[in-house]
Amino acid sequence: MKQNLRWVIELGLLIVLLASCAAPTLSTTSDATGPAVDEGTMIKSQTMQQPVKVDKSQFKRAAEISSATWINSPPINWNDLRGKVVVVDFWTFACYNCKNTLPYKKDWDAKYREQGLVILGIHTPELSFEKDVENVRNAVKDYNIKYPVVIDGDYTNWNRYNVWAWPTWFIVDKEGYIRYSHVGEGDYAKSEQVIQELLAE
């Protein structure tokens, strides 16, 4: 009986000893002017404030946008856009799906233009009457589009970007790398999140 009791006590002491060795220690720093601060929290918050370096070797550079005809803007090249986040939006004015995306593009333009966002509408016609530049000008006015629109009647830009459907948009970072793309309607929240993240880089 005594031997069993002694064994239980020794086992209990061993458990207490092991528990005290395994218990995490909390390091704090303090000074006379303020409360103790957990060093782990301090390191984490300092790390979060550091800008994250993105490896861009996985991304392609955006191709140059070229056209003899621009609406709402003089011609722009990527040198002009350096330091801006750019949405390159391939659309055509009679396309039902394209029209459904316009409220989102216009909203992004209104919300983020002052922060450095540029929306570039690339109008690549699908139907014969969409090739008429005056029809495009009227559509831009009717849809109240304020951002630049490029006339891509010969599909030069469409082919450079390997586009195959309307609408398609690419989101390009401040250094000219394509960081996101989407085909068709939808994915607006994700697109806006990417815009916000790239503006913050």
N, C-alpha and C positions, 0 to 999 in steps of 0.2 A: 504493500500500500504506500509506504513512505517512498519507495523507489519510483512508483508511478507518479506520485505527487512531485518528486524532484525532477522527473523527466518532463512533466507538464510545465513546471516553472522555467526550466532551461529552454524549452521550446518557445515559451512566451518571450523570454529575454532575447532569444535569437531573432524572432519575428520583429520585435521592437527595434533591434539593432539594424536589421536589414531595411526596415521601413524608413528609418532616419537617414540611412545612406542613400536611398533611392529618391527621397523627397527633393523636389526642385528648390533651388535657392533663388531668392528674389533680390537682385541688386538694385539699389536705389541710390540716387545722388540728391543731395539737398544743399542749400546754403541758408544763410541767416535770413534771407528775404523771402523765401518761398517754401512750399511743401516739398516733400520727397517726390521724386519722379522715377518711374520705372525705366531703367536704361534700355530694356528691350523695346518698349514703346517709343522711346526717343529715337533709337536707331531706325525703327520701322518708318516713322514719320519723316525722318531725314531722307531715307531711301526713296520714299514715294514722291518727294519733291524733285528728285533728280530727273532730268529729261531722259527718256528712253531712246537709245540709239537703235534705229531700225536697219537691219541688213537688207539693202535694196537690190542685191544681186538676183533675187528671185523675181523681180518686177521688170516689165518692159517699159521703155520710154515711149511716151505718147508721140505719134507721128505728127508732122506739121499739118496744120489746117490751111488749105489754100483755096482761094476763089477770087474771081474778078468782081463779084457782087456780094456786098455785105449790107445787111439791114440793121438799123439802130446803132451802127458803129463803123468807124474806119477799119481797114484790115488790121488784124492782130496776129502776131506770131508768138512762139513760145518764149522768146526773149522778153516780150512785153508782159508775159504772164508769170515770169519767174517770181516766186514768193506768194503766188496766189494758189488757192485750191480751185480746180476747174471741173465742172460737169460738162462733158462733151456728149450732147444729146442728139442722136440721129432720129429724125421724125419726118412726117409729111402731113400737110394740113388736112387732107380729107380722110386720113386714117382714124377710125373710131377709137382704137386702142391708144394711139398717140394723143388724141384729144382728152382722153381720160387721165393721162399723166400730167397734162399741162397745169392743173391747179397746184400740184405738188411742186413742180419746177418753179412756178411763179412765186409760191410761198417761200421756197428756199432762197430765191433771189431777193425777196423783200426782207427776209430775216437775217441773211448772212452776207449780203453784199458789202456792208460797211465793215465787216470783219475780214474781208479778203476773198470771198467766194465770187467766181465768175461762172455764169451759165453760158455755154455756147451752143445755140441751137443749129444743128447741121440739117438743112432741109434737102433731103434727097427724094425726088419725086417717084411715086409708084405708078400713077396714072398720067395720061398725056396732058390733061389740063393743069396738073400740078407742076408742069415744067414751065409754065408761063410765069415769069418773075412778077408781073403785076398782080396776078392772082395770089402769089405768096405774100406780097406786100399788103394786100387787102386782108388776108387771113391774119397776118401778124397784128395788124391794126384792130381787126374785129376781136381777136382773142386777147387783146391788151397785153401783148408780150413786150416787155421793156428791155430784155437782155439782147445781146447780139445774135443775129441769125445769118448763117452763111448759106448761100445758094450753091448746092452741089448737084447741079443738073446733069453733069457728065459722070457722076459716081466716083470721082477721083478720091474724095475723102472716105467715102463708103468702102472702097476697095483697099485703101491704105489701112483701115482699121478692121478689115475682114468682117464687116457687118453682113448679116444674112437675113435680118428681120427688123420690122418696125414695131414698136420703138426699141432702141438699144441705147443705153447710156454707160459712159465710162467716167469714173471719178479719179482725177489726176492730182497728185500731191504738189507741194510747193516747189519741188525740184524737177517736176515734169515726168514722174513715174506713174503709170496706171496702177492704182491700188485696189480698184473694185470695178466690176461691170455687172450689168443686168440686162436681160432680154425680156421684153414683154411688159405687161402691167404688173403692179404690185411691188413688194419689198421696199416700200417707201420709208418705213421706220428704220430699217437697216441702212438704207442709203443715207438718211439724215444723220444717223449715228456715225457713219464713216466720215461724212462732211465735218461734223463737230470734232471728231478725233484728229482729222488732218489739219483743221484750222488751229487746233491746240498744239500741234507739233512744232 
